[in-house]
Amino acid sequence: MTEPQASRAKLITGPINGHLVRQTAPAIVGVAAIMSVGIVDAYFVGRLGKAELAAISFIFPVITALQSLGVGVMVGINSVVSRALGEGDAERALARANLGMVMGAFAGLVLGIALYALRGPLFAAMQADAEILSLTDAYMAPFALGFPLMMAMMGMNGVLRGQGAAKSNTAVLVLFSAANWVLDPLLITGAFGFEGLGVAGAAWATVGGWLVAIVAAFWLLERHDLPFAPASMKNCNWRRQVKAIWRVAGPAAFTNAINPAGLAVLTALLAYEGQAAVAGFGTGGRLQAFAVVPLLALSGSIGAIVGQNWGAQEHGRAREALVKAGLFSLAYGLGAAGVLFFSRRWFASLFTEDPEVLVATSAYLAISVWGYAGYGVLIVVNGALNAIDRAGHALALSLARVLLVMVPIAWVARATIGTQAVYLAELAANLLGGLAAAAIAWWVLWRTSEPGGEPLPEPAPEASVERAA
């Protein structure tokens, strides 16, 4: 293997529009594939009955929060790798890439054991009844055992993203999703003489998808500039590099986990209204997750573009990328909201024929969709902040959105307006979160780095030109 070269920072030259399109277009395919897994799960589980669909609705925010930990690892690796490449230190980028992959797999092992042990009390605390608890337990046991595979996959995808290998990153996600599509009908409802495993089958299909994705990721890494090369970690300062990755990955993981954690609280509040309310909220949430796929893809792709340009001191290019991403978020968010609003009952009917669930899903979509534009601005800004080592700002923003807006509004208003309080709480959180994100982006990327403004904090030692050795 040849030594990495500084020229591998590929995003610091050329038109920003071109980089945004080339990095985001493949990512849209990948994120859409990931989101389709939840849609396909809900479709086949919905054939089993209302209780099973409600169980999946309880599970959805929990596994989303857990997967957010993997996203945090991916974002952390993406950030430190892209900045190292932008600074011209590809040797350090290789060491950080491999250390990050090891960190991801180890974290997955620890978290998987904890999840397996706590899966019962967790859903009991969310007010799941006895019938729902038996179903959630059937799903979470195999999911917890396979969780290290997911974290390892996310670590490898972080390395691919950081070096701008958007197509390879997408290939991994598509293969993971395709394996789920094939396995879901077989393992959930059964086929070819196999009776199916019910709700548990959805979890086993996910584990099978992770296995396929890891094999693909290893193969693709060997064909890029930063392959899996454990020897690259031999002479690096492990403590310094772990700190560099964790300084972004830790806050990014919590930032991504805060929203689904907030949704878990909202689900618990809706549990008092019955299974139909929970099932409708969960079904609407899965539709919403699919609708915002381009925004999620953009929030992921913006990291490599902003990170490499910020590391190369091309601050104007980094700002340009963020502005254009923010404008797209506004336009797309409003357009997607209109489509779902006017077609909400048709979309809901794809997953259930239960009249109560149809009404609940339609009511949720009628309100929540108008926050998509604000949510898009929020997550794009968070992606940029993580890329420039300002993950603490992104974490504070997401905490305030959930703890100061979403949960309090739902908690206080539920007694008077019932389920609509939950929907309005999510809408308010997205709109106010988007406004706050825009203000923080201006403060950090413009005011504090412009002549006459407050100086940016000094780079941490691990971000200097010094080698990692």
C-alpha positions as CSV (number, residue, x, y, z in Angstrom):
1,M,0.0,0.0,0.0
2,T,1.3,3.4,-0.9
3,E,1.4,6.3,1.6
4,P,-1.6,8.5,1.4
5,Q,-1.0,11.9,-0.3
6,A,-2.4,15.3,0.7
7,S,-3.9,15.7,-2.8
8,R,-6.7,13.4,-1.7
9,A,-8.7,16.3,-0.3
10,K,-10.9,16.3,-3.4
11,L,-13.5,18.9,-2.4
12,I,-11.4,22.0,-1.9
13,T,-11.4,23.0,-5.5
14,G,-14.1,23.1,-8.2
15,P,-17.6,24.5,-8.1
16,I,-19.5,24.2,-4.8
17,N,-22.7,23.4,-6.7
18,G,-21.1,20.4,-8.4
19,H,-19.8,19.1,-5.1
20,L,-23.2,19.4,-3.5
21,V,-24.9,17.5,-6.3
22,R,-22.2,14.8,-6.6
23,Q,-22.0,14.2,-2.9
24,T,-25.8,14.5,-2.1
25,A,-27.3,12.7,-5.1
26,P,-25.8,9.3,-4.2
27,A,-26.5,10.0,-0.6
28,I,-30.2,10.5,-1.4
29,V,-30.3,7.0,-2.8
30,G,-28.5,5.6,0.3
31,V,-30.7,7.4,2.8
32,A,-33.8,6.5,0.9
33,A,-32.8,2.9,1.0
34,I,-32.2,3.0,4.7
35,M,-35.6,4.7,5.3
36,S,-37.3,2.2,3.1
37,V,-36.4,-0.5,5.6
38,G,-38.7,1.1,8.2
39,I,-41.4,1.5,5.6
40,V,-41.1,-2.2,4.5
41,D,-41.0,-3.3,8.1
42,A,-44.2,-1.4,8.9
43,Y,-45.9,-2.7,5.8
44,F,-45.4,-6.4,6.6
45,V,-45.8,-6.0,10.3
46,G,-49.0,-4.1,9.7
47,R,-50.4,-7.3,8.0
48,L,-50.0,-9.0,11.4
49,G,-52.4,-6.7,13.3
50,K,-52.9,-3.5,15.2
51,A,-51.0,-4.7,18.3
52,E,-47.9,-5.6,16.2
53,L,-48.0,-2.2,14.4
54,A,-48.3,-0.5,17.8
55,A,-45.3,-2.5,19.0
56,I,-43.2,-1.3,16.1
57,S,-44.3,2.2,16.8
58,F,-42.9,1.9,20.4
59,I,-39.7,0.4,19.0
60,F,-39.2,3.0,16.2
61,P,-37.9,5.9,18.3
62,V,-35.8,3.6,20.5
63,I,-33.9,2.0,17.6
64,T,-33.6,5.3,15.9
65,A,-32.0,6.7,19.0
66,L,-29.6,3.7,19.1
67,Q,-28.8,4.0,15.4
68,S,-28.1,7.7,16.1
69,L,-25.1,6.6,18.2
70,G,-23.8,4.9,15.1
71,V,-24.4,8.0,13.1
72,G,-22.4,9.9,15.8
73,V,-19.5,7.6,15.3
74,M,-19.8,8.1,11.5
75,V,-20.0,11.9,11.8
76,G,-17.0,11.9,14.2
77,I,-14.8,9.9,11.8
78,N,-16.1,11.9,8.8
79,S,-15.1,15.2,10.6
80,V,-11.6,14.3,11.7
81,V,-10.7,12.4,8.4
82,S,-12.0,15.2,6.1
83,R,-10.2,18.0,8.1
84,A,-7.0,16.0,8.2
85,L,-7.1,15.5,4.4
86,G,-7.9,19.2,4.0
87,E,-4.9,20.2,6.1
88,G,-2.7,17.9,3.9
89,D,-2.0,15.3,6.6
90,A,-3.3,12.1,4.9
91,E,-1.1,9.9,7.2
92,R,-3.0,11.1,10.2
93,A,-6.3,10.7,8.3
94,L,-5.5,7.0,7.7
95,A,-4.6,6.4,11.4
96,R,-7.8,8.2,12.5
97,A,-9.9,6.3,10.0
98,N,-8.7,2.9,11.3
99,L,-8.9,3.8,14.9
100,G,-12.5,5.1,14.3
101,M,-13.6,1.8,12.8
102,V,-12.2,-0.1,15.8
103,M,-13.9,2.3,18.2
104,G,-17.2,1.8,16.4
105,A,-17.2,-2.0,16.7
106,F,-16.1,-1.9,20.4
107,A,-18.8,0.7,21.3
108,G,-21.4,-1.5,19.5
109,L,-20.4,-4.5,21.6
110,V,-20.8,-2.6,24.9
111,L,-24.1,-1.0,23.9
112,G,-25.5,-4.2,22.5
113,I,-24.9,-6.0,25.9
114,A,-26.5,-3.1,27.8
115,L,-29.5,-3.0,25.4
116,Y,-30.1,-6.8,25.7
117,A,-30.1,-6.5,29.5
118,L,-32.4,-3.4,29.7
119,R,-34.9,-4.2,26.9
120,G,-37.7,-5.1,29.2
121,P,-37.6,-2.1,31.7
122,L,-37.1,0.3,28.8
123,F,-40.4,-0.3,27.2
124,A,-42.2,-0.7,30.5
125,A,-41.1,2.8,31.3
126,M,-42.7,3.9,28.0
127,Q,-46.1,2.7,29.3
128,A,-46.3,-0.4,26.9
129,D,-48.9,-2.9,28.1
130,A,-48.3,-6.6,28.6
131,E,-49.2,-7.6,25.1
132,I,-46.9,-4.9,23.6
133,L,-44.1,-5.8,25.9
134,S,-44.0,-9.4,24.7
135,L,-43.8,-8.2,21.1
136,T,-41.1,-5.6,21.8
137,D,-39.0,-8.2,23.6
138,A,-39.2,-10.5,20.6
139,Y,-37.8,-7.8,18.4
140,M,-35.2,-6.3,20.7
141,A,-33.4,-9.5,21.7
142,P,-32.0,-10.3,18.2
143,F,-31.6,-6.5,17.4
144,A,-29.4,-6.1,20.5
145,L,-27.2,-9.2,19.7
146,G,-26.6,-7.8,16.2
147,F,-26.0,-4.2,17.2
148,P,-22.2,-4.4,17.1
149,L,-22.5,-5.1,13.4
150,M,-24.4,-1.9,12.8
151,M,-21.8,0.2,14.7
152,A,-19.0,-1.4,12.6
153,M,-20.9,-0.6,9.4
154,M,-21.3,3.0,10.5
155,G,-17.6,3.3,11.3
156,M,-16.6,2.1,7.8
157,N,-19.1,4.5,6.2
158,G,-17.6,7.4,8.1
159,V,-14.3,6.6,6.5
160,L,-15.9,6.5,3.1
161,R,-17.7,9.8,3.6
162,G,-14.7,11.6,5.0
163,Q,-12.7,11.1,1.8
164,G,-15.7,12.0,-0.4
165,A,-16.5,8.4,-1.6
166,A,-20.2,9.2,-1.8
167,K,-21.0,6.4,-4.3
168,S,-19.3,3.7,-2.3
169,N,-21.0,4.9,0.9
170,T,-24.3,4.7,-0.9
171,A,-23.5,1.2,-2.2
172,V,-23.1,-0.1,1.3
173,L,-26.4,1.4,2.4
174,V,-28.3,0.1,-0.6
175,L,-26.9,-3.4,-0.1
176,F,-28.0,-3.4,3.5
177,S,-31.4,-2.3,2.5
178,A,-31.8,-4.7,-0.3
179,A,-31.0,-7.6,2.0
180,N,-33.8,-6.3,4.3
181,W,-36.3,-6.1,1.4
182,V,-35.6,-9.7,0.5
183,L,-35.6,-11.1,4.1
184,D,-38.6,-9.1,5.5
185,P,-41.5,-11.0,3.8
186,L,-39.7,-14.3,4.4
187,L,-38.9,-13.8,8.0
188,I,-42.0,-11.7,9.1
189,T,-45.0,-13.3,7.4
190,G,-43.3,-16.4,5.9
191,A,-43.0,-17.8,2.4
192,F,-42.1,-21.1,0.7
193,G,-43.5,-23.2,3.5
194,F,-41.7,-21.2,6.2
195,E,-44.3,-19.8,8.7
196,G,-42.4,-16.6,9.6
197,L,-41.2,-15.2,12.9
198,G,-43.6,-12.3,13.2
199,V,-42.2,-9.1,14.7
200,A,-38.9,-10.9,15.5
201,G,-38.5,-11.6,11.8
202,A,-38.1,-7.9,11.2
203,A,-35.1,-7.7,13.6
204,W,-33.4,-10.8,12.1
205,A,-33.8,-9.3,8.6
206,T,-32.0,-6.2,9.8
207,V,-29.2,-8.2,11.3
208,G,-28.8,-10.1,8.0
209,G,-28.6,-6.7,6.2
210,W,-25.8,-5.5,8.5
211,L,-23.8,-8.6,7.7
212,V,-24.1,-8.1,3.9
213,A,-23.2,-4.4,4.3
214,I,-20.0,-5.1,6.3
215,V,-18.7,-7.5,3.7
216,A,-19.4,-4.9,1.0
217,A,-17.8,-2.0,3.1
218,F,-14.5,-4.0,3.6
219,W,-14.3,-4.7,-0.1
220,L,-14.9,-1.0,-1.1
221,L,-12.5,0.4,1.5
222,E,-9.7,-1.6,-0.2
223,R,-10.4,0.3,-3.4
224,H,-10.1,3.8,-1.9
225,D,-7.3,5.9,-0.4
226,L,-8.0,5.1,3.2
227,P,-8.3,1.2,3.4
228,F,-8.7,-0.9,6.5
229,A,-5.0,-1.0,7.6
230,P,-4.5,-1.8,11.3
231,A,-0.8,-1.2,11.0
232,S,-1.5,2.5,10.5
233,M,-2.4,2.8,14.2
234,K,0.8,1.3,15.4
235,N,2.8,4.5,15.9
236,C,-0.1,7.0,16.4
237,N,-0.9,8.6,19.7
238,W,-4.0,6.6,20.5
239,R,-5.2,8.8,23.4
240,R,-4.9,12.0,21.3
241,Q,-6.7,10.5,18.3
242,V,-9.5,8.9,20.3
243,K,-10.0,12.3,22.0
244,A,-10.1,14.0,18.5
245,I,-12.8,11.5,17.3
246,W,-14.8,11.4,20.5
247,R,-14.9,15.2,20.8
248,V,-17.1,15.2,17.7
249,A,-18.6,11.7,17.8
250,G,-19.8,12.0,21.4
251,P,-21.8,15.2,21.0
252,A,-22.9,14.2,17.5
253,A,-24.2,10.9,18.8
254,F,-26.2,12.6,21.5
255,T,-27.3,15.3,19.1
256,N,-28.8,12.7,16.7
257,A,-30.2,10.7,19.6
258,I,-32.0,13.6,21.2
259,N,-34.8,13.9,18.6
260,P,-35.8,10.2,18.7
261,A,-35.5,10.3,22.5
262,G,-38.0,13.2,22.4
263,L,-40.2,11.2,20.1
264,A,-40.0,8.3,22.6
265,V,-41.4,10.7,25.3
266,L,-44.2,11.8,22.9
267,T,-45.0,8.1,22.2
268,A,-45.3,7.5,26.0
269,L,-47.7,10.4,26.3
270,L,-49.7,9.1,23.4
271,A,-49.9,5.6,25.0
272,Y,-52.5,7.0,27.4
273,E,-54.7,7.6,24.3
274,G,-54.6,3.9,23.2
275,Q,-52.9,1.7,20.7
276,A,-54.5,3.4,17.7
277,A,-52.9,6.8,18.6
278,V,-49.5,5.2,19.0
279,A,-49.8,3.2,15.8
280,G,-50.9,6.3,13.9
281,F,-48.0,8.4,15.3
282,G,-45.5,5.7,14.4
283,T,-46.8,5.2,10.9
284,G,-46.8,8.9,10.3
285,G,-43.3,9.2,11.7
286,R,-42.1,6.5,9.2
287,L,-43.7,8.4,6.3
288,Q,-42.2,11.6,7.5
289,A,-38.7,10.0,7.8
290,F,-39.0,8.9,4.2
291,A,-40.2,12.3,3.0
292,V,-37.2,14.1,4.4
293,V,-34.7,11.8,2.8
294,P,-33.1,14.5,0.6
295,L,-32.6,16.7,3.7
296,L,-31.0,13.9,5.6
297,A,-28.8,13.1,2.7
298,L,-27.7,16.7,2.4
299,S,-27.0,16.9,6.2
300,G,-24.6,14.0,5.7
301,S,-22.9,15.2,2.5
302,I,-22.4,18.7,3.7
303,G,-19.9,17.5,6.4
304,A,-17.2,16.4,3.9
305,I,-17.5,19.5,1.8
306,V,-17.5,21.9,4.8
307,G,-14.9,19.9,6.7
308,Q,-12.3,19.7,3.9
309,N,-12.7,23.4,2.9
310,W,-12.5,24.5,6.6
311,G,-9.4,22.4,7.1
312,A,-7.9,24.0,4.0
313,Q,-8.8,27.5,5.3
314,E,-11.2,28.0,2.4
315,H,-13.8,29.5,4.7
316,G,-15.7,31.3,2.0
317,R,-16.3,28.0,0.1
318,A,-17.5,26.4,3.3
319,R,-20.0,29.2,3.9
320,E,-21.2,29.1,0.3
321,A,-21.9,25.4,0.6
322,L,-23.9,25.9,3.8
323,V,-26.0,28.8,2.4
324,K,-27.0,26.8,-0.7
325,A,-27.8,23.7,1.4
326,G,-30.0,25.9,3.6
327,L,-31.9,27.4,0.7
328,F,-32.5,23.9,-0.7
329,S,-33.8,22.7,2.7
330,L,-36.4,25.5,2.8
331,A,-37.6,24.9,-0.8
332,Y,-37.8,21.1,-0.6
333,G,-39.3,21.1,2.9
334,L,-42.2,23.2,1.9
335,G,-42.8,21.2,-1.3
336,A,-42.7,17.8,0.5
337,A,-45.1,19.2,3.1
338,G,-47.6,20.1,0.5
339,V,-47.5,16.7,-1.1
340,L,-48.0,14.8,2.2
341,F,-50.7,17.2,3.4
342,F,-52.9,16.8,0.4
343,S,-52.3,13.0,0.1
344,R,-52.1,12.1,3.8
345,R,-55.1,9.7,3.9
346,W,-53.9,7.8,0.8
347,F,-50.4,7.4,2.3
348,A,-51.9,6.2,5.6
349,S,-54.0,3.6,3.8
350,L,-50.9,1.9,2.5
351,F,-50.1,0.6,6.0
352,T,-53.4,-0.1,7.6
353,E,-57.1,-0.5,7.1
354,D,-58.0,0.1,10.7
355,P,-60.3,3.2,10.8
356,E,-58.9,4.5,14.1
357,V,-55.3,4.3,12.9
358,L,-56.1,5.9,9.6
359,V,-57.6,8.9,11.4
360,A,-54.7,9.2,13.8
361,T,-52.1,9.0,11.0
362,S,-53.9,11.6,8.9
363,A,-54.3,14.0,11.8
364,Y,-50.6,13.8,12.6
365,L,-49.5,14.4,9.0
366,A,-51.9,17.4,8.7
367,I,-49.9,19.3,11.3
368,S,-46.4,18.0,11.5
369,V,-45.5,18.3,7.8
370,W,-45.2,22.1,8.0
371,G,-42.1,21.8,10.1
372,Y,-40.0,20.0,7.4
373,A,-38.3,23.1,6.1
374,G,-37.2,24.2,9.6
375,Y,-36.0,20.6,10.4
376,G,-34.0,20.6,7.2
377,V,-32.2,23.8,8.1
378,L,-31.5,22.4,11.6
379,I,-29.9,19.2,10.5
380,V,-27.9,20.8,7.7
381,V,-26.4,23.3,10.1
382,N,-25.7,20.6,12.6
383,G,-23.8,18.7,9.9
384,A,-21.7,21.7,9.2
385,L,-21.0,22.4,12.8
386,N,-19.9,18.9,13.4
387,A,-17.6,19.1,10.4
388,I,-15.7,22.1,11.8
389,D,-15.3,20.7,15.3
390,R,-18.2,22.7,16.8
391,A,-20.2,19.6,17.8
392,G,-21.0,21.2,21.2
393,H,-23.0,23.9,19.5
394,A,-25.0,21.3,17.6
395,L,-25.6,19.4,20.8
396,A,-26.8,22.5,22.7
397,L,-29.2,23.4,19.8
398,S,-30.8,20.0,19.7
399,L,-31.1,19.8,23.5
400,A,-32.9,23.1,23.6
401,R,-35.2,22.1,20.8
402,V,-36.4,18.9,22.5
403,L,-36.1,19.9,26.2
404,L,-37.3,23.5,26.0
405,V,-39.8,23.3,23.2
406,M,-41.0,19.8,22.2
407,V,-41.5,18.0,25.5
408,P,-42.8,20.9,27.5
409,I,-45.5,21.9,24.9
410,A,-46.7,18.3,24.6
411,W,-46.7,17.8,28.3
412,V,-48.6,20.9,29.2
413,A,-51.1,21.0,26.3
414,R,-52.0,17.3,26.2
415,A,-54.5,17.7,29.1
416,T,-56.5,20.3,27.1
417,I,-56.2,19.3,23.4
418,G,-55.2,15.7,23.6
419,T,-53.2,14.1,20.8
420,Q,-52.9,17.3,18.8
421,A,-50.7,18.7,21.5
422,V,-48.0,16.1,20.5
423,Y,-48.3,17.0,16.9
424,L,-48.1,20.8,17.6
425,A,-45.1,20.3,19.9
426,E,-43.2,18.6,17.1
427,L,-44.1,21.3,14.7
428,A,-43.0,24.1,17.0
429,A,-39.8,22.3,17.8
430,N,-38.9,22.1,14.1
431,L,-39.8,25.7,13.2
432,L,-38.0,27.2,16.2
433,G,-35.1,24.8,15.8
434,G,-34.6,25.9,12.2
435,L,-34.5,29.6,13.2
436,A,-32.1,29.0,16.0
437,A,-29.8,26.9,13.8
438,A,-29.6,29.7,11.2
439,A,-28.6,32.2,13.9
440,I,-26.0,29.9,15.3
441,A,-24.6,29.2,11.9
442,W,-24.2,32.9,11.2
443,W,-22.5,33.4,14.6
444,V,-20.0,30.6,14.2
445,L,-19.2,30.6,10.5
446,W,-19.6,34.3,9.7
447,R,-19.3,36.6,12.6
448,T,-16.6,34.9,14.6
449,S,-14.4,34.3,11.6
450,E,-14.8,37.6,9.9
451,P,-12.2,40.5,10.3
452,G,-13.3,42.5,13.3
453,G,-15.4,39.7,14.8
454,E,-14.6,37.5,17.7
455,P,-11.7,35.2,16.9
456,L,-12.4,31.5,16.3
457,P,-11.1,29.2,19.1
458,E,-7.5,28.1,18.6
459,P,-7.3,24.6,16.9
460,A,-6.9,21.7,19.3
461,P,-3.5,20.1,19.3
462,E,-4.7,17.1,17.4
463,A,-5.9,19.4,14.6
464,S,-2.5,21.1,14.1
465,V,0.0,20.4,11.4
466,E,1.8,18.1,13.8
467,R,1.8,14.5,12.9
468,A,-0.2,12.1,15.0
469,A,2.8,10.0,15.8
